[in-house]
Amino acid sequence: MAIIKPEIEESRQGFYGWKIVGILFFVYLVINGIVFYGYNVAFPAMIKEMNWARGDASVAQTLRALVAGFSAPLSAYLIARWGSRLTILIGTGVGLVSLIALGTIANQLWQWTLCWGLGTGILFGLACTSPITTINNFWFSKRRGATMGIIFTGSGIGGALAQPGFVWAMGQTGSWRIAWLIAALFVFFAIVAALGIKTKPADIGQYPDGITPNQVAALKSGHRKARTYRTQETWTVKEALQTRPGYLLTVAYVVMSCSMFLVFSHGVLHLTDLGYQPAHAAYFLSIVVLLGGVAKFPMGWLVDYIEGRRVLMFLCALMGLSLAVIWKAPSMTALVAAGVGYGISYGATAVLIPTMFGNYYGAEAYPAVNGAFYPWQSGIGAIAPMGAGYIYDIFHSYDVAYMIMIGLTVCALVASFLATPPVKPEKLSDVSITPLP
């Protein structure tokens, strides 16, 4: 054991996987931090100046989520055929053009819907969660949860910077367009960073975690068994679709997605309707984003030691309680506490569920399995921003939207409890049942 350990340390010094983590961290910071969370403060300013109805204007966010979700199979196909780098470059290229258009020429509702709904939908579908988690699953196994947490922390940092930064820039210029131009600039930087991506360790003669097969065997002989479930099977999409956990995790992800869209798309509007100042509402969202980012790294580490579904149950309960406080928002103190709770639950869940998919179905199967389930995860969740907007237009409040959302978190908690590791269909058929005498 003492002979092999130095070899492992030496191999890690040149391990390209850590550079991959840095690149993916920055790309995720830009797309799911600056672009996505920047929307939360740019969108209210847009609809106020353009005098658009909330329901009609929210169609763009629903379309964006639908395009992002249902482009997951396309992302999986492009990754398999051309690799992750080109897939991400295509998505960021389309997103760059769309954001520049929003910052310069877009002034009609249909233009907003096309640029944000379709253009940035492709950005999120081809260059964000699906390809990023796929690449991480290829490069890491032993540290999959921890590295996923590091990467996903980027969204919290990007969002915490983008929201107050965009508010300041819009205040200085008197225009919401500057927000989209700043976002476009950062997407350009992400394109430059993405040029350094390698899809798999084998592409450059390396191995997952920077550990060779011989070293893996030596480590197994001297270390304890992994504390959390990681499949040793080779899965196919067809087999995965015949198992229960994929659908149950999808239910939990859908609820998280719906909740996220409700809070981030309409949170500022909801709180200002209750009498809070826009600055206080933006402060609340900054807390949510910051805590969401902070929670992602320890959650990535924790899921390497505690079985994911147990943690997911706790997070669903925390999310439901936090939503109840956000709904009523009785005081700024209570709102800050709810922001902390919601940020932790949302941020940790965003890391936890993709990691569980990788652990349950394996790195090789992950792109295709994720491509099969992700459209439902993101697509159904896409109903939330448009639905919440129309609920407000009908009832002149978000009460019904929050009641529905809190009820859904209970469903997610039950689904998490039932999401035990899958068993391959052929193994189920091998189980014999001894008849009773």
C-alpha positions in Angstrom: 0.0 0.0 0.0 2.8 2.4 0.8 4.5 1.6 -2.5 1.4 2.5 -4.6 0.3 5.6 -2.8 3.1 7.9 -4.2 2.3 6.6 -7.7 -1.3 7.7 -7.3 -0.2 11.1 -6.0 2.2 11.6 -8.9 -0.5 10.6 -11.4 -2.8 13.2 -10.0 -0.3 16.0 -10.6 -0.9 15.8 -14.3 -4.5 14.7 -14.2 -6.4 16.8 -16.7 -9.7 16.1 -14.8 -9.0 19.0 -12.4 -8.7 21.4 -15.3 -12.0 20.0 -16.6 -13.6 20.8 -13.3 -12.3 24.4 -13.5 -13.6 24.8 -17.1 -17.0 23.3 -16.3 -17.2 25.5 -13.2 -16.8 28.6 -15.2 -19.1 27.6 -18.0 -21.8 26.7 -15.4 -21.2 29.9 -13.6 -21.9 31.9 -16.8 -24.9 29.9 -18.1 -26.7 28.9 -14.9 -25.4 31.7 -12.8 -25.1 35.0 -14.7 -27.6 34.3 -17.6 -30.2 32.3 -15.7 -30.3 34.3 -12.4 -29.8 37.6 -14.2 -33.2 37.0 -15.7 -34.7 37.3 -12.3 -34.0 41.1 -12.1 -34.0 41.9 -15.9 -37.4 40.3 -16.5 -39.4 42.5 -14.0 -37.7 45.7 -15.4 -38.6 44.6 -19.0 -42.3 43.9 -18.4 -42.7 47.1 -16.4 -41.2 49.3 -19.2 -42.9 47.3 -22.0 -46.2 47.1 -20.2 -46.6 43.3 -21.0 -49.0 41.0 -19.1 -47.2 38.7 -16.7 -48.7 35.5 -18.1 -47.9 36.4 -21.7 -44.4 37.5 -21.0 -43.7 34.4 -18.9 -44.4 32.2 -22.0 -40.8 32.8 -23.0 -39.5 31.3 -19.8 -41.7 28.3 -20.2 -40.6 27.9 -23.8 -37.0 28.2 -22.7 -37.4 25.4 -20.2 -39.2 23.2 -22.7 -36.5 23.7 -25.4 -33.8 23.1 -22.8 -35.5 19.9 -21.6 -36.4 18.4 -24.9 -33.1 19.1 -26.5 -31.5 16.7 -24.0 -31.7 13.7 -26.4 -30.2 15.9 -29.1 -27.4 16.8 -26.6 -26.8 13.1 -25.9 -26.6 12.4 -29.6 -24.2 15.2 -30.4 -22.0 14.2 -27.5 -21.8 10.7 -28.7 -21.2 11.7 -32.3 -19.1 14.9 -32.1 -18.0 15.1 -28.4 -18.9 17.4 -25.6 -16.8 20.4 -26.6 -18.5 20.9 -30.0 -21.9 20.4 -28.4 -21.2 23.1 -25.8 -19.8 25.4 -28.4 -22.9 25.1 -30.6 -25.2 25.9 -27.6 -23.1 28.8 -26.4 -22.9 30.2 -30.0 -26.7 30.2 -30.4 -27.1 31.7 -26.9 -24.6 34.5 -27.6 -26.5 35.6 -30.7 -29.8 35.6 -28.8 -28.5 37.6 -25.9 -26.9 40.2 -28.2 -30.3 40.5 -30.0 -32.1 41.1 -26.6 -29.6 43.8 -25.8 -29.9 45.6 -29.0 -32.9 45.1 -31.3 -35.6 43.1 -29.6 -38.6 45.3 -28.6 -41.6 43.2 -29.3 -43.2 40.4 -27.2 -42.7 37.8 -30.0 -39.0 38.8 -30.3 -38.5 38.4 -26.6 -40.2 35.0 -26.7 -38.1 33.9 -29.7 -34.7 35.1 -28.3 -35.2 34.0 -24.7 -37.5 31.0 -25.3 -35.8 29.4 -28.3 -32.3 30.9 -28.3 -31.3 30.6 -24.7 -33.3 27.4 -24.5 -30.8 25.9 -26.9 -28.0 27.5 -24.8 -29.2 25.7 -21.7 -30.0 22.4 -23.5 -26.8 22.0 -25.3 -24.3 23.7 -23.1 -25.5 23.5 -19.5 -26.6 20.7 -17.1 -26.8 17.7 -19.5 -23.4 17.9 -21.1 -21.7 19.2 -18.0 -22.9 16.4 -15.8 -22.1 13.9 -18.5 -18.5 15.1 -18.7 -18.1 15.1 -15.0 -19.4 11.5 -14.8 -16.9 10.4 -17.3 -13.9 12.0 -15.6 -14.8 11.1 -12.0 -16.2 8.1 -10.1 -14.8 8.0 -6.6 -15.1 11.8 -6.3 -18.2 12.2 -8.5 -20.4 13.9 -6.0 -17.7 16.2 -4.7 -16.6 17.4 -8.1 -20.2 17.8 -9.2 -20.7 20.0 -6.1 -17.7 22.1 -7.0 -18.9 22.7 -10.6 -22.5 23.5 -9.5 -21.3 26.0 -7.0 -20.5 28.2 -10.0 -24.2 29.0 -10.4 -24.5 30.4 -6.9 -21.4 32.5 -7.3 -22.5 33.7 -10.7 -26.1 34.4 -9.6 -24.9 36.3 -6.4 -22.8 38.5 -8.6 -25.3 38.9 -11.5 -28.4 40.0 -9.6 -27.0 43.0 -7.8 -24.6 43.7 -10.7 -27.4 43.8 -13.2 -29.5 46.0 -10.9 -26.6 48.5 -10.5 -25.9 48.5 -14.3 -29.6 49.0 -15.2 -29.8 51.8 -12.6 -26.7 53.5 -14.1 -27.8 53.3 -17.7 -31.6 53.5 -17.2 -32.1 50.5 -19.5 -32.7 46.8 -19.0 -30.8 46.0 -22.2 -27.4 46.4 -20.6 -28.2 43.3 -18.5 -28.4 41.1 -21.6 -25.3 42.7 -23.2 -23.3 41.9 -20.0 -24.6 38.3 -20.1 -23.6 38.1 -23.8 -20.0 39.2 -22.9 -19.7 36.4 -20.3 -21.1 33.8 -22.7 -18.3 34.8 -25.1 -15.8 34.2 -22.3 -17.4 30.8 -21.7 -17.0 29.9 -25.4 -13.2 30.6 -25.1 -13.0 28.5 -21.9 -14.9 25.6 -23.5 -12.2 25.2 -26.2 -10.2 23.3 -23.5 -12.8 20.6 -22.9 -12.1 16.9 -23.4 -15.1 14.6 -23.2 -13.5 11.5 -21.7 -10.1 10.7 -19.9 -9.5 8.1 -22.6 -9.4 10.8 -25.2 -6.0 11.9 -23.9 -4.8 8.5 -22.5 -6.0 9.1 -18.9 -8.3 7.3 -16.5 -11.3 8.4 -14.2 -10.0 10.1 -11.0 -6.5 9.9 -12.4 -6.1 6.4 -11.2 -5.0 3.5 -13.5 -6.8 0.1 -13.4 -3.8 -1.4 -11.5 -4.0 1.3 -8.9 -7.8 0.8 -8.6 -7.2 -2.9 -7.8 -4.6 -2.1 -5.2 -6.8 0.5 -3.6 -9.7 -1.9 -3.4 -7.5 -4.4 -1.5 -6.6 -1.8 1.1 -9.7 0.3 1.4 -13.2 -0.1 2.8 -16.1 -0.7 0.5 -17.8 2.4 -1.0 -20.3 3.9 1.5 -22.9 4.8 -1.1 -24.4 2.8 -3.9 -22.6 2.9 -7.3 -23.7 0.4 -10.0 -21.2 -2.1 -11.3 -23.6 -3.0 -14.1 -23.7 -1.8 -17.7 -27.1 -0.3 -18.3 -29.0 0.6 -21.5 -31.7 3.2 -21.9 -34.3 0.5 -22.4 -33.3 -1.3 -19.2 -33.3 2.0 -17.3 -36.8 2.9 -18.5 -38.1 -0.4 -17.1 -37.0 0.5 -13.6 -38.8 2.6 -11.0 -36.1 4.8 -9.5 -35.6 6.8 -12.7 -39.2 7.9 -12.7 -39.3 8.6 -9.0 -36.1 10.8 -9.2 -37.8 12.5 -12.2 -40.8 13.3 -10.0 -38.5 14.9 -7.4 -36.6 16.8 -10.1 -39.9 18.1 -11.6 -41.0 19.4 -8.3 -37.7 21.1 -7.7 -37.8 22.6 -11.2 -41.4 23.9 -10.7 -40.5 25.4 -7.4 -37.4 27.0 -8.8 -39.3 28.6 -11.6 -42.0 29.9 -9.3 -39.5 31.5 -6.9 -37.0 32.9 -9.4 -39.4 34.0 -12.2 -42.1 35.5 -9.9 -40.3 36.0 -6.6 -39.5 39.6 -7.0 -43.0 40.4 -8.3 -44.6 38.4 -5.4 -42.7 40.2 -2.7 -43.2 43.7 -4.2 -46.9 42.8 -4.4 -46.8 42.2 -0.6 -45.3 45.6 0.0 -41.5 44.8 0.1 -39.1 47.2 -1.7 -37.5 45.9 -4.9 -34.1 46.1 -3.2 -35.3 43.9 -0.4 -36.8 41.4 -2.9 -33.5 41.4 -4.8 -31.7 40.9 -1.4 -33.9 37.8 -0.7 -33.1 36.3 -4.1 -29.4 36.9 -3.6 -29.5 35.0 -0.3 -31.3 32.1 -2.1 -28.7 32.1 -4.9 -25.8 32.4 -2.6 -26.9 29.7 -0.2 -27.8 27.5 -3.2 -24.3 27.8 -4.4 -22.7 27.3 -1.0 -24.8 24.2 -0.4 -23.7 22.5 -3.6 -20.2 21.6 -2.6 -20.8 20.1 0.8 -23.8 18.2 -0.7 -21.6 16.8 -3.5 -19.2 15.6 -0.7 -22.0 14.4 1.5 -23.6 12.2 -1.1 -20.3 10.3 -1.4 -20.9 9.2 2.2 -24.7 9.1 2.8 -27.2 7.4 0.6 -28.7 10.0 -1.7 -32.4 9.2 -1.2 -32.2 9.8 2.5 -30.7 13.2 2.0 -33.3 14.0 -0.8 -36.2 13.3 1.6 -34.8 15.9 4.1 -34.3 18.4 1.3 -37.9 18.0 0.0 -39.2 18.6 3.6 -37.0 21.7 3.9 -38.2 23.1 0.6 -41.8 22.7 1.5 -41.4 24.5 4.8 -39.4 27.3 3.2 -42.0 27.8 0.4 -44.7 28.2 3.1 -42.8 31.1 4.7 -41.9 32.7 1.4 -45.6 32.6 0.4 -46.7 34.6 3.5 -43.5 36.5 4.0 -44.6 37.8 7.5 -41.3 39.7 8.1 -37.9 40.4 6.5 -36.3 38.2 9.2 -38.6 35.3 8.4 -38.0 35.8 4.7 -34.2 35.7 5.2 -34.5 32.5 7.2 -36.7 31.0 4.4 -34.2 32.2 1.8 -31.5 30.3 3.6 -33.6 27.1 3.8 -34.9 27.3 0.3 -31.4 28.1 -1.1 -29.9 25.0 0.7 -32.7 22.7 -0.5 -32.7 24.0 -4.1 -29.0 24.1 -4.5 -28.3 20.7 -2.9 -31.1 19.0 -4.9 -29.6 20.3 -8.1 -26.4 18.4 -7.4 -27.9 15.4 -5.7 -30.3 14.1 -8.4 -27.8 14.1 -11.3 -25.3 12.4 -9.1 -27.8 9.7 -8.1 -28.6 9.1 -11.8 -24.9 8.6 -12.4 -24.5 6.3 -9.4 -27.7 4.3 -10.3 -27.1 3.8 -14.0 -23.3 4.3 -14.6 -21.2 6.9 -16.4 -21.3 5.2 -19.8 -25.1 5.0 -19.8 -25.6 8.4 -18.2 -25.8 10.6 -21.3 -28.5 8.4 -23.0 -30.4 7.8 -19.7 -30.4 11.4 -18.8 -31.5 12.3 -22.4 -34.5 10.0 -21.8 -35.6 11.4 -18.5 -34.4 15.0 -18.6 -37.1 16.2 -21.1 -39.7 15.3 -18.5 -37.8 16.8 -15.7 -37.4 20.1 -17.4 -40.4 20.0 -19.6 -43.1 19.6 -17.0 -41.3 22.1 -14.7 -41.5 24.6 -17.6 -45.2 24.9 -17.0 -44.6 26.7 -13.7 -43.5 30.2 -14.8 -46.3 30.5 -17.4 -48.8 28.9 -15.0 -47.9 31.1 -12.1 -48.2 34.2 -14.4 -51.7 33.3 -15.5 -52.7 32.3 -12.0 -51.8 35.9 -11.0 -53.6 37.4 -13.9 -56.8 35.5 -12.9 -56.7 35.8 -9.1 -54.4 38.9 -8.7 -52.2 37.0 -6.3 -49.8 34.0 -6.2 -51.7 32.2 -3.4 -53.0 29.3 -5.5 -49.6 28.8 -7.1 -47.8 28.5 -3.7 -50.5 26.1 -2.3 -50.1 23.8 -5.3 -46.3 24.0 -5.0 -46.2 23.1 -1.4 -48.5 20.1 -2.0 -46.1 18.9 -4.8 -43.2 18.9 -2.4 -45.0 16.3 -0.3 -45.3 14.2 -3.4 -41.6 14.6 -4.0 -40.8 13.5 -0.5 -42.7 10.3 -1.0 -41.0 9.7 -4.3 -37.6 10.2 -2.7 -38.4 7.6 0.0 -39.3 5.0 -2.7 -36.3 5.7 -5.0 -34.1 2.8 -3.9 -31.3 1.6 -6.2 -32.5 -0.1 -9.4 -32.2 -3.8 -10.3 -31.6 -4.8 -13.9 -34.7 -6.4 -15.5 -32.9 -9.7 -16.4 -31.9 -10.1 -12.7 -35.5 -9.7 -11.6 -36.5 -12.5 -13.9 -33.8 -14.7 -12.4 -35.3 -14.5 -9.0 -37.1 -17.7 -8.2 -40.1 -17.9 -5.9 -40.3 -21.0 -3.7 -43.9 -22.2 -3.4 -45.4 -22.5 0.1 -45.7 -26.1 1.3 
